[in-house]
Amino acid sequence: MKYNFDEIIDRTSTSSMKWEKYKDKDIIPMWVADMDFKVAPPISDTLQQSIEHGIFGYTVIPDKLNEIIIAKLDTLYDWKIKKEWIMWVPGVVCALNNACATFGESQDKIVTTAPIYPPFLTAPQNCGKKLVTVPMIDVNHRATLDFDTLEKELKENTGLFMFCSPYNPCGTVFTKDEIHRIVELCAAYDVVICSDEIHSDFVLDEDKHHIPTASVSQTAKDLTITLMAPSKTYNIPGLGCSFAVIPNKGLRKKFKTSLKGLIPEVNLLGLFAAKAAYKECDEWLSQLILYLRKNRDIVQDRVNKMPGCKLNPIESTYLAWVDVRDTGLKDPVGFFEQAGVGLSDGIFFDQKGFVRLNFGCPRSVLEKGLKRMGAALKKQ
Ligand SMILES: Cc1ncc(COP(=O)(O)O)c(C=O)c1O
């Protein structure tokens, strides 16, 4: 490997959200979704050049960046988009919130699936709308949508369906058939789709591929707002840079209008990092995927051997959604913290009895964390 993902980088005293939580404690943070890997050299180089230049004024979106995105989406997914469909925003979560505020009438509900990345659960209430969650179902050890229940919900006064693809936290990579079914249902009941595809680069199974929701048909294109970002993929979430792709002119106008004045432009460091990431870091990314695939295999094997723990095959993301209901633990997160591992609590994702483990870290750290978890469970 050209890049050393085994390198342990000290993130303490860097104001890292992930590491500050357990400051001065012997707890390995494996919760919030950022990775403990150094960024690819082209990203550091471009940021260094910017810092050396020393002026950080208001910035326009570099034309080149849009061109890179257009070419990238075409190469990766055969998805042909236009420059005017792209809108840069400082975060996927603010775009999600804006979609909730913008689409549907005030009395309409917003539908999503559960368990789900927590901001999906709070965004509707942030704008005074009602949230309805449709539980994911397990089919052959894979989390997928319950289309019958989804249809029942979409049928009645729904303005927006918030979709996460690939799926955080269960790691599902959705098939073309599944995406078509979602699109058909949303089209039938006049529901806009907000498709959060921030994890699209992390497909770990070699025989699976991410399919952008908006790319599956003309209908999908007309009703979908796609959210993407270099932040997870290239480990730059602190630089606040993401983008929405909205082909439908009417939806785009509404989305833009309601955002105006409320959020700042994307900062120049985020834009420059995004440009370097999408243009010059393909090799780094393919090596990262190989590394994460091996981490995933280790997690899969070890966790399933821990007493009371179950983990379905993880098709994508660097997150493991572990079913700990059979451990009998009342407070699984507290228990694992006691054992020296900091995980995310399923409660915040609307599914009690589960924990989420982030395996985007050097292998030795992962091994240490898993060893601690296994040993503590055996002792209890
Ligand atoms: C599904 C999903 N969407 C959005 C985000 C965060 O996006 P941003 O930092 O751009 O707001 C995350 C971070 O974990 C995520 O998992």
The ligand as a Gaussian input file, in Angstrom:
#p B3LYP/6-31G(d) Opt

LIG

0 1
 C      -26.158000      10.027000       6.282000
 C      -25.382000      11.225000       6.706000
 N      -25.736000      12.447000       6.238000
 C      -25.082000      13.559000       6.616000
 C      -24.001000      13.504000       7.470000
 C      -23.299000      14.764000       7.890000
 O      -23.183000      15.635000       6.829000
 P      -22.600000      17.106000       7.041000
 O      -21.448000      16.996000       7.978000
 O      -22.216000      17.516000       5.656000
 O      -23.708000      17.935000       7.584000
 C      -23.603000      12.265000       7.982000
 C      -22.509000      12.186000       8.955000
 O      -22.293000      11.216000       9.605000
 C      -24.304000      11.108000       7.594000
 O      -23.951000       9.900000       8.030000

